[in-house]
Amino acid sequence: MDILQATNPEEEKIFEQFQLLLNDYLNSNHRKKVDLITKAFKFAYNAHRGVKRRSGEPYIMHPLAVARICCAEIGLGSTSICSALLHDVIEDTEFTVEDIRNNFNDRIASIVEGLTKISGGIFGENASTQTENFRRLLLTMSEDIRVILIKMADRLHNMRTLSALSPSKQYKIAGETMYLYAPLAHRLGLNRIKTELEELSFKYEHPEAYEQITHKLAITAESRKALYYSFIEPVKHELDKLDLKYYIKERVKTAYSIWKKMTTKNIRFEEIYDLLAVRIIFDSPDIEDEKEMLALEKKQCWDIYSTITNIYKPHPDRLRDWVNNPKANGYQALHTTVMGFTGDWIEVQIRSTRMHSIAERGFAAHWKYKLGEIEEDNELNHWILTIKEILESPEPNTLDVLDTIKMNLFSSEIFVFTPKGEIKTLAQGATALDFAFEVHSELGYRCIGAKVNHQLVPMSHVLKSGDQVEILTSENQTPRYEWLKFVTTGKAHSKIKARFRRDNRETIKKGEELLNEFFNKYHLTADADNVQVLLTNCNCINKEELLMKLGTGELTLNNAEAELFKKDNQNLLVKYWKLTFGSKNSKQEKEKGKEKEKGKENKTIDLKSTHRLTEESVLNEYHLSDCCQPIPGDAVLGFVAQNGIIHVHKRQCPIAMRLKSSYGDRIVSAEWATHKKLSFAVEIEITGLDTVGTINQITRIVSDEFSVNINKLNFESKDGVFRGSMTVYVHDVESLNHLCNKISKLKNIKSVTRVERQNKLMGVEE
């Protein structure tokens, strides 16, 4: 019997989804290979027959959904659709890659095999420290870019159905998605997918903040609509004179982007003035000659720009020409920010339908898919080759390799010139030394400085777009560890570290022996957590620097360092609070935990859903992390260290993001049970007009009305405006908010915000 003849409601639902997939495919520009896609669906349907997802729906619905994303949202063709339908067959059923090859073809089999290899890697259930799997994930991009594109579609569907999992699983998956998948989507030009991955990750990691921001966006929607229509009316009137086919649409800033701006700049929702952007999309010229078409396309972009700036005044520093200088992921558009008649700054994005397609679906989707062959003269291919170069000098530590790759994933670009006028694309914030390594590794190793625009500068000089850079070298120069403090590109980082490991192998080996002797002498485990304690205390960038200092005798470890690991030095303050672990699904989590082998390294924490901690249990199991300094009321999670102590981090803490990416199975959900017995040190920043008595009023509110102790006070005044910071002791976030609100109501106070600790690991996007 043909399986496409439904015999029950469940099959009807499955076949309906398959028909929608075919409709998506038939509406695309690809060659019509319906028979091949149908064959792949039947194969996958039979292979997964009877298997259910955690949500209770038939498993085949997942490959179908992934295939639809590949087709409709990324624009891939029949080979990718078939591979998406079959992507879990080898891993989850008795079929082999040879079965795929015999029933289909070598290319589909190769892609499915590539997807199977990476499915259990750094993003799998047992992902801790599996560096090699992550390398394999990235190396597949140079073999066939479709492997990573299908993997991206797979992750997007998993995020869309994340509600079926327990909170701890949600934190793990959302964390690794935000840390690696969203930046990877950004780099591949999959803007729409990147945006949705960020939004979904934010929704699960910070549900309260997500709800608050979406609620405020809904409340202000009508006023934004009115602003949008009043803004575009004169624009449409003038554009109609240009004889262009075009359409205009509004783009509202996402909840995640708003939250990120609020937290990084310490501002309120009401202080964000770029919620609305206007996108003008015109039909690409219908000209066969590609050069003529591109030239006319650029001219039309500037014609539209000229029309808009004749109506509204442009911001002089907010013109972004990505038409002549596309981003590394292929993105092209002309951006400008203009002042509307109402006094609001509004960003305008100008692009053709061709540019829009690349912006939404990604430049990778437009490549010619010939296995092993990708256009050479392409910024994205250049980036992939850079990643391969980094992987040739692998890091010994998983977190290091993730950080190095992340440097190359999520950064805005600048364009700089060699002395001969050749353009080089670098990450925003790149230094002259980064540029040297971009040109050639040996140039980087020998660098002693640079000339930027014919002016002598140090190698740490931060470059700007348009700079012309000449690197100065010396045969006697050798790399130094302090270089790692100011290089920003993954390539420079990996090259410097690789050179140190090569040149200092014996010294590092001696340092490793001394470190192990120290741990053995004081009966400590040589795990990553304990090494991190020493790195912080000894002011070392990474483990290699620590080993180098030990090996050369610059540093010795003795009783003073051993004192750092005594229980009495753990955070004594935590004895006054409790954590609530788990949720409705905590029983299921505990049952799974009981099934784990006792000898496993990663411990399962078996706690009651409401657990009031004694002083003894807190000292043995819990520690408030110094990196983000959480206080009651902050959204937090727990990370189970190898010594059994649970480190509590804010959910948005960059360190926590790293941990979720590599040690997801050691993440536990945590909630505060707040009370008023304990005070926590928090820094707040205050700005306002410098008038007589203002500082006195602030301190009176803090000390008298709120009975809060002030630990540190620092105020500066310039040109009638003061800016100051104060460290105060509060019980929780609620108390802090009450205090900030009270101070903000004083006359002449402009802003009062909590200072959040920042970290270089956070991705930066313009």
MIZA-954076 format. One record per residue (C-alpha): y, z, x. Coordinates in steps of 0.5 Angstrom, whole numbers, plus 2048, in hexadecimal, padded with zeros to 3 digits. Layout:
YZX...
//
This chain:
8008008008077FE80380B80580481180280280E8027FB81080A7F980B80E7F680F8147F58168177F58168197FC8148127FE81A80F7FA81F8137FD81C81180481C80980282380A7FF82580C80682280680A82580180582C80480782A80380E8287FC80D82F7FB8098337FE80F82F7F98138307F380F8377F480E8387F48168397EE81B8327EF81E82D7EA81E8287EC8188227EE81A8207F28138187F18148197F581B81D7FA8188187FB8128127FB81781580181B81680581580F80481280D80681981180C81981080E81280880E81380981281A80D81781680A81881080981F80D80E82281281482681081A82881381D82F81382182D80D81B82B80981C82480981781F80B81881E81381981681282081780F82281981682081381A82380F81482A81381482A81281C82980A81B82E80A81583380D81A83180882083280281B83880481783C80981B83B8068228397FF8218337FE82482E7F98238267F88218237FB82782780182782680282081E80182181F80682782280B82381D80B81D81880C82281B81182781781782581081382480E81482C81081B82C80E81E82580881A82480181782780481082880680E82F80B80A83380680583380580582C80C80382B80C7FE8308067FA82D8097FB8268107F98288137F782F8147F983681B7FA83581A7FF82E81580283281980483881F80783481A80B83081780E83681E80F83982081383381981783381A81983A82181C83981F81F83281C82583682182683B82882A83C82982983482282B83281E83283081D83483782383183B82483783F82683484682382D84582882A84A82382484B82382284382A82284382A81D84982581984582A81983F83081684382C81184782980E84183080B83F83080784582980484382B80383C83180683982D80583282980B83482F81083483280D82E82C80E82A82C81582D83381682A83181482382B81982483081F82583581D82083081D81B82D82481D83482681D83582481682F82881483082E81883083381282983381182883781882983E81A83084081C82E84182482B83A82383283882083583B82683183882B83183182883883182783A83482E83682E83283982982D84082B82E83F82C83683B82583783A82183184182082F84481F83683F81A83784181683084881683284681383984280E83584880C83184480F82A84A81282884881382084281682384581A82884A81D82384581F81E84082282384682682584882881D84182A81C84082E82284683282184483381983E83781C84183A82284783D81E84683C81784C84181585183D81984E83781684F83980F85683C81085883581485583080F85883580985F83480C85E82D80D85C82C80686383080486782C80886482580686982380086F82480586B82080A86A81A80587181A80387381A80B86E81480C87181080687881180887780F80F87380980E87780680987D80380D8778018128737FD80D87A7FA80B87B7F78128747F68148737F180F8787ED8128747EC81886F7E78158697EC8168637EE8128637F68138617FC81086480381186080A81186281181285E81581785E81D81685D82181C85682581B85582C81A85182C82185782982585C82E82185883482385883282A85F83182A86183782785C83B82C85E83783286683883186683E82D86983C82786883C81F86683781B86D83681887083481F86B82E82087082881F86B82282086682381A86881C81886781681B86880F81986380981B86580281A85F7FD81B8607F681B85B7F081B8597ED82285C7E68238577E18218577DD8278507DB82B8537DB8328537E28348587E383985D7E083485B7E482E85C7EB8338637E88358657E782E8627EE82B8667F283186C7EE82E86B7F082786A7F78298717F782D8747F38278727F98228747FE82787B7FB82787B7FB82087A80281F87E80482488480082188380581B88180B81E88480F82587E80F82A87C81582E87E81383587881683887281583387180D83486A80C8368688058388618048378617FD8368637FB83D85F80184085980283C85580983C84F80A84084B80A83A84E80383885380683385980183285F80382D86780482E86980B82C87080D82B87381382887A81282387E81782087E81681888481681488281D81288282081987B82081A87781D82087281881E86D81482386C80D82186680982486680282485F7FE82585C7F88238557F781F8517F68258557FC82985380082384C7FE82384B80082A84F80782984B80982384480682584480682D84580183283E80283483C7FF82D83F7F982F83B7F88358367F283682F7F683682B7F383B8277F883E82A7FA8458307F58458367F884383D7F484483F7F784B8477F684A8477FC84584A80384584480684183F80384684380584C84380C84983B80C84883B80A84F83F81085183A81484D83481185183881385783981A85683181B85482F81885B83281F85D82F82385883182A85782C83085882F83485282F83184B83683484983983084F83682A84E83882A84683F82C84984082784E83E82184984282584384882384884781C84784581C84084C81F83C85281E84085881983E85981484385F81284886080B84C86280B85386280685886080585F8658028658627FB8638647FC85C85D7FD85985C80185385880885385680C84D85681384E85681984985C81D84885E82284D85A81E85285D82085985E81B85F85781E86285481C85C85781585D85481586484D81686184E81185C84F80C86184A80E86684681486884881486F84F81386D84E81986A84B81D86F85081B87485681C87085C82087386181E86E86481886A86B81486986C81486287280F86087380F86887481686887081B86C86C82086786682586885F82386686082886086682485D86482285686581B85586981784F86881184B86B80B84F86B80F85686980A85C86580E86186380D86885E81286B85F81587285981787685781A87D85081988185082188285182387B84B82687784A82887084C82F86E84A83486985183586685182D86484D82F85E85283385B85782D85A85282785985182585284D81F85284582085284481B85784981F85C84582685A83E82385B84081F86284382686583D82A86383882586583C82586C83C82C86D83482D86B83382787083782A87683683187582E83187382C83787883283B87683183B86F82983C87082B84387483084586F82A84486982684886E82B84E86E82D84D86782584E86582585486A82B85786682885685F82185986282485F86582786185F82285F85A82685A85782485385482784D85782984A85082F84684F83284C84B83285085183484B85683A84A85183C85185283C85085A84084985984584D85584685385A84684F86084B84A85E84684485F84683D85B83F83C85B83883F85D83983A86383F83D86683C84486583684286983B83F86E83F84586F83884987083584487583B84487983C84C87984384B87584084F87083B85587083785886A83686086A83786686683E86486383B85E86083586185D83986685983B86085583586085283486785083486984883986D84983E86884B83C86484484186383F84286B83C84686983784186583383E86C83184286C82B84186682783B86382583885C82483485981E82F85382082C84E81C82D84C81482984A80F82484781382484D81881D84E81681A84781781E84881E81A84F81F81384C81D81484682281684B82881084F82780C84882880F84782F80B84983580D85083880D84D83F81384883D81984984181E84883B81D84E83781E84E82F82285382D81F85782782485B82382585D81C82A85981882F85F81882E86381F83386982183286A82883287082C83587183382F87083682D86A83383486783483486883B82D86583C82E85F83883585D83683B85B83A84285883884385283C84A85284184A84B84184D84B83A84E85283884C85283184E85882C84C85A82584E85482084D84E82584784A82384284B82983B84A82B83684D82F83284A83682C84E83882C84E84082684F84382685684482685783D82E85983C83185583783885283983D85183384284B83384784882F84484282C84983D82E84884083584783B83B84283F83E83E84083883E83883683B83783D83683D83B83483983583383383882E83583D82B83B83A82C83A83382583E83282884583482E84482F82E84982A83384A82483885082483D85381F84185982084185F81C84886181D84B86881D85186C82084E87082584F86C82B85586882E85586183285A85E83785D85883486385483786885183286E84C83487584D83187B84883188184882E88984982E88B84D83489085283089185A83188C85F82F88785982D88285C83288386383088286182987B85E82B87986482F87B86982987686582487086582987186C82B87487082587286C81F86B86A82286986F82786786A82B86786B83386A86683786786583E86B86084187285D83F87585784287C85383F88084E84288684B84088A84484188F84083E88F84583888884583688384A83887B84983A87784F83B87085283B86D85883986685B83A86586083485F86483185C86282A85686482685485D82485785682285A85981B85E85E81F86085982486385481E86685981B86A85B82186C85482386E85381B87385981C87685782287785082087B85281A88085581F88785181F88784C82588084C82687D84582687584682887084B82986984982B86384C82E86284983585B84683585784583C85683E83E85183B84285183484684A83284384E83183C84E82983B85582683B85782183685E81E835
//
